[in-house]
Amino acid sequence: MDITAQIKKNLISRIKDSKDLNFLNALQTIFDSSEQALYQLSTNQQSSIETGRNEIKEGKFHNNDEVISEMRKWLKK
């Protein structure tokens, strides 16, 4: 077993056995902060997301069933 696998196994075991809420909350904070770094969005991406959210609020969207139906019609042509 490589060192990474050993560390993961050890951490999983310690987390499963822990009853210390402060310890578990600290781990949760570490995981949350490391995940946030993965999702650094550019200004353009943030703007696009905001535009999409506004369109949804205004009802400017199609549900999944509508899209699938449209695609099936298009594929039959």
C-alpha positions as CSV (number, residue, x, y, z in Angstrom):
1,M,0.0,0.0,0.0
2,D,1.4,3.4,-0.9
3,I,1.8,6.3,1.6
4,T,-1.3,8.1,0.2
5,A,-3.5,5.1,0.6
6,Q,-2.2,4.6,4.2
7,I,-2.8,8.2,5.2
8,K,-6.4,8.0,3.7
9,K,-7.1,4.8,5.5
10,N,-5.8,6.2,8.8
11,L,-7.8,9.4,8.5
12,I,-11.0,7.5,7.6
13,S,-10.6,5.3,10.6
14,R,-9.9,8.2,13.0
15,I,-12.9,10.2,11.6
16,K,-15.2,7.2,11.9
17,D,-14.1,6.7,15.5
18,S,-14.1,10.3,16.6
19,K,-16.9,11.7,18.9
20,D,-15.2,15.1,19.2
21,L,-17.5,17.6,17.5
22,N,-14.9,20.3,17.5
23,F,-12.4,18.1,15.7
24,L,-15.0,17.0,13.1
25,N,-16.1,20.7,12.6
26,A,-12.4,21.6,12.1
27,L,-12.0,18.9,9.5
28,Q,-15.2,20.0,7.7
29,T,-13.8,23.6,7.6
30,I,-10.6,22.3,6.1
31,F,-12.4,20.3,3.4
32,D,-14.8,23.2,2.6
33,S,-12.0,25.7,2.3
34,S,-9.9,23.4,0.0
35,E,-12.9,22.8,-2.2
36,Q,-13.6,26.5,-2.6
37,A,-10.2,27.0,-4.1
38,L,-11.2,24.5,-6.8
39,Y,-14.0,26.8,-8.0
40,Q,-12.4,30.1,-8.6
41,L,-14.5,31.7,-11.3
42,S,-13.5,34.5,-13.6
43,T,-15.6,37.7,-13.8
44,N,-17.0,36.5,-17.1
45,Q,-18.0,33.2,-15.6
46,Q,-19.7,34.9,-12.6
47,S,-21.5,37.2,-15.0
48,S,-22.8,34.3,-17.1
49,I,-24.0,32.5,-14.0
50,E,-25.8,35.6,-12.8
51,T,-27.4,36.1,-16.3
52,G,-28.6,32.5,-16.2
53,R,-30.1,32.9,-12.7
54,N,-31.9,36.0,-13.8
55,E,-33.3,34.2,-16.8
56,I,-34.6,31.4,-14.6
57,K,-36.3,33.9,-12.3
58,E,-38.0,35.4,-15.4
59,G,-39.1,32.0,-16.6
60,K,-36.8,32.1,-19.6
61,F,-35.9,28.4,-19.6
62,H,-37.1,25.0,-20.9
63,N,-37.5,22.0,-18.6
64,N,-35.7,18.7,-19.4
65,D,-38.7,17.0,-20.9
66,E,-39.2,19.9,-23.4
67,V,-35.6,19.8,-24.4
68,I,-35.6,16.0,-25.0
69,S,-38.8,16.3,-27.0
70,E,-37.3,19.0,-29.2
71,M,-34.2,17.0,-29.7
72,R,-36.1,13.9,-30.7
73,K,-38.1,15.9,-33.2
74,W,-34.9,17.5,-34.6
75,L,-33.2,14.1,-34.9
76,K,-36.1,12.6,-36.9
77,K,-35.7,15.3,-39.6
